[in-house]
Amino acid sequence: MVMATQQSVYYCEQCRKTTLHLEKKTDHLLHLLLSVVTAGVWIPVWVLIGMGTSDPRCTVCGRKAKYRTFRGYRRA
């Protein structure tokens, strides 16, 4: 199953600048629909796929982001 990829801007401590980060997201609406259609049989699959979502990673160095920048300020 294909997971959506979200792009966000975070501060990367290794690059020491704000960079683009990518993270995989689960399409919960699709999985809810599949769970209803299959009378709940899809729920364990949904949980396993949801566990596979990733933390945001820097597109420059590949390191995980620790906090997100918002209008020039760092937020934890």
C-alpha positions, 0 to 999 in steps of 0.5 A: 500500500502506498503511503503519502509523503508530507513535506515540512520545514524543520531546523536541522541541527546537523546542517545548522539551518532550516531545511526541507524534511520528508515524512511518511503519513498514513491515509486514515480516511482510506483505512477507515473506509476499508475497515467499515467495508470489511466489517473490521477485518482491516483494523489490524492491517491499519494498525500495522501500517500506522506503526510504519509512519516515519519521523521527519527526515532532512532531505540534505543529510537524512537526520531526524528532526527534533523540532519544527520552526514556525515563523522564524522561531523554534518550537519543540 
